[in-house]
Amino acid sequence: MAGGIAKAYQSAEIIEGISLMRYVRMPIEVESPEEYGYGNIRFNLSESSIADQSLSSLGLTVPDLTLLYGEHRGSLALRELIVSNEPELNADDVLIAGGAAGALFIIATALLGADDHLAVVRPNYATNLETPRAIGCPISFVDLAFEDGFALDIQRLADVLTPATKLISITCPHNPTGVTISEEELRGVARLAADSGCLLLVDETYRDLSLTGKLPMAATLGSHVISVSSLSKAYGVPGIRVGWIINSDPRLQEIFLAAKEQISICGSVINEWVAEEILKRRDAFLEPTLVEWRRRLDRIATWIEGEDLLEWIRPSGGVVCFPRMKADPPGGTDAFYRRLLQDHGTYVGPGHWFEMPDRYFRLGYGWPTAEELEGGLAGISAALRSE
Ligand SMILES: Cc1ncc(COP(=O)(O)O)c(C=O)c1O
């Protein structure tokens, strides 16, 4: 009997037929530093957040909370804090999710099907591409090019829309390039979506890390616009998995809530408490972060401008940039990444994490200590030259 079950389970057809969703692990997750093992990396320049915080670095001691099922939308206090600077929005427009990743999953599975169409900018944070793919939704990609400064051409976005387009999906500030669109462009994309009768998703996970002035929260631009963000990147707390969806159409919010209730009913009482405490001190937390971030960006600029084997588009948001090798390194890119890690203990995000050639890599300069950052930059320069 047991053998029969095992035999059945091994059948390729059964595994293939297991789900309507075609889940495939994404390279950015398979090869992530936490899966590879933080202990195996000396200079970790692959992260896209500021340094990870701890309860003590945040000055927090968790009180004796009652561990009940929390409010399904997320605690009211937390939702109020998230939109406290947005007079057009209120707590009912906010749904707490398991990180921005969980929010993106809810949105894609709630809105997209095999008969719909998605227009999405690429490169992008992998989930923005992979969940719609898993659903089998037809996708048009609008590819950003180094030669254009990774700028978004709204006309190209308009050109791929069809009557079946249900969703336009952009990320701003952009991961992995750190490039930001202007407020006028953001409003232009929101107008395009409205005129085309589709929804707009703006993944604004890096919004609090903007050099060129913070863009308006996208959800304030109309009830057809959906904002996604989290505390993971600018606040260095990806481990609490608190992100959110903001949208002012109650019908959409009801659908997103239904999806969340089927996934997890509600969020974690402890994690939401930590999130509230962080957001109560938002400005005090962000101020020193932004000072240090600008200093580091200048440091990266000095290094890269003196590094004749690399070129880049200087970012204006996030804590990442996406340099490009001017030529194949000795032995090719695989050999480069191997010696970078093995000989120089340095880890970066290779282009294929973002469906780009491996001559590009994402360099995260906000997470390592200043010394680790220096060690990693030296490692990259050395690995670009050594055989
Ligand atoms: C643009 C973007 N969106 C969403 C996420 C997911 O972040 P989290 O789920 O930790 O909030 C990331 C993480 O790298 C990201 O870069």
The ligand as an SDF file (V2000), in Angstrom:
LIG
                    3D

 16 16  0  0  0  0  0  0  0  0999 V2000
   10.4640   46.0660   -5.3620 C   0  0  0  0  0  0  0  0  0  0  0  0
   10.2400   45.0360   -4.2940 C   0  0  0  0  0  0  0  0  0  0  0  0
    8.9940   44.7020   -3.9740 N   0  0  0  0  0  0  0  0  0  0  0  0
    8.7320   43.8020   -3.0320 C   0  0  0  0  0  0  0  0  0  0  0  0
    9.7510   43.1620   -2.3550 C   0  0  0  0  0  0  0  0  0  0  0  0
    9.4070   42.1760   -1.2870 C   0  0  0  0  0  0  0  0  0  0  0  0
    9.7610   42.6830   -0.0330 O   0  0  0  0  0  0  0  0  0  0  0  0
    9.0970   42.2180    1.3080 P   0  0  0  0  0  0  0  0  0  0  0  0
    8.1980   41.0830    1.0190 O   0  0  0  0  0  0  0  0  0  0  0  0
   10.2170   41.8420    2.2100 O   0  0  0  0  0  0  0  0  0  0  0  0
    8.3450   43.3960    1.8290 O   0  0  0  0  0  0  0  0  0  0  0  0
   11.0700   43.4410   -2.6770 C   0  0  0  0  0  0  0  0  0  0  0  0
   12.1880   42.7210   -2.0300 C   0  0  0  0  0  0  0  0  0  0  0  0
   13.2980   42.6910   -2.5050 O   0  0  0  0  0  0  0  0  0  0  0  0
   11.3190   44.4220   -3.6630 C   0  0  0  0  0  0  0  0  0  0  0  0
   12.5580   44.7530   -3.9970 O   0  0  0  0  0  0  0  0  0  0  0  0
  1  2  1  0
  2  3  1  0
  2 15  2  0
  3  4  2  0
  4  5  1  0
  5  6  1  0
  5 12  2  0
  6  7  1  0
  7  8  1  0
  8  9  2  0
  8 10  1  0
  8 11  1  0
 12 13  1  0
 12 15  1  0
 13 14  2  0
 15 16  1  0
M  END
$$$$
